[in-house]
């Protein structure tokens, strides 16, 4: 079953988000197995991030790279919220 993972950090800027993406790419985790869709949204000085994953196991594997990276950068991701997806309709 697909899950939605929602991060609502206390503060996340567009610049920090861009750095995270660059570091994930450099670590070989820019397009992790199982992530169906990802989006950063909201004001550029207070972004939120939401991903849709095919399973919790694949997210947990990705988190082994993501969480230490965020810690190194001094970014508090907040507590992620895990929500079961009722349905997932892929785009074209």
C-alpha positions in Angstrom: 0.0 0.0 0.0 1.3 3.5 -0.9 2.0 5.9 1.9 2.3 9.7 2.1 5.1 11.1 4.2 4.6 14.7 5.2 7.5 16.8 6.7 6.6 20.1 8.3 9.9 21.4 9.6 9.9 24.4 11.9 11.8 26.3 9.2 13.1 25.2 5.8 14.1 27.7 3.1 14.2 27.1 -0.6 18.0 27.5 -0.5 18.3 24.7 2.2 15.9 22.5 0.2 18.0 22.9 -2.9 21.1 22.0 -1.0 19.4 18.9 0.4 18.5 17.8 -3.2 22.1 18.4 -4.4 23.5 16.4 -1.5 21.0 13.5 -2.1 22.0 13.5 -5.8 25.7 13.3 -4.8 25.0 10.5 -2.5 23.2 8.5 -5.2 19.8 9.0 -3.5 18.2 11.6 -5.7 15.7 9.2 -7.2 15.3 6.5 -4.6 13.7 3.2 -5.2 10.0 3.3 -4.3 9.4 7.1 -4.2 6.5 7.6 -6.6 6.2 11.4 -6.2 7.8 14.2 -4.3 6.9 17.9 -3.8 8.1 20.8 -1.8 5.4 23.5 -1.2 4.5 26.6 0.7 6.4 29.9 1.2 10.1 29.7 0.3 11.0 30.6 3.9 8.8 27.9 5.4 8.6 25.0 3.0 6.9 21.7 3.7 7.8 18.5 1.9 5.6 15.6 0.9 6.5 12.3 -0.8 4.4 9.4 -1.9 6.1 6.1 -1.5 5.2 2.6 -2.6 6.0 1.2 0.9 7.2 2.2 4.4 10.2 -0.1 3.9 11.5 1.9 0.9 11.0 5.2 2.7 12.9 3.8 5.8 15.8 2.7 3.5 15.9 6.3 2.0 15.7 7.8 5.5 19.0 6.1 6.4 20.6 8.6 3.9 18.3 11.5 4.4 18.3 11.9 8.2 22.1 12.0 8.7 22.3 14.5 5.9 19.8 16.8 7.5 21.5 16.4 10.8 24.9 17.4 9.2 23.2 20.5 7.8 21.6 21.4 11.1 18.1 21.1 9.7 15.3 19.9 12.0 12.8 18.0 9.7 10.2 18.0 12.5 8.4 14.7 13.1 7.3 13.1 9.8 3.7 12.2 9.5 2.9 8.8 7.8 -0.5 8.5 6.2 -1.8 5.5 4.3 -2.8 6.4 0.8 -6.3 5.5 -0.2 -5.5 5.6 -3.9 -2.7 6.6 -6.1 -3.3 7.6 -9.7 -0.1 8.1 -11.7 0.1 10.9 -14.2 0.9 10.5 -17.9 
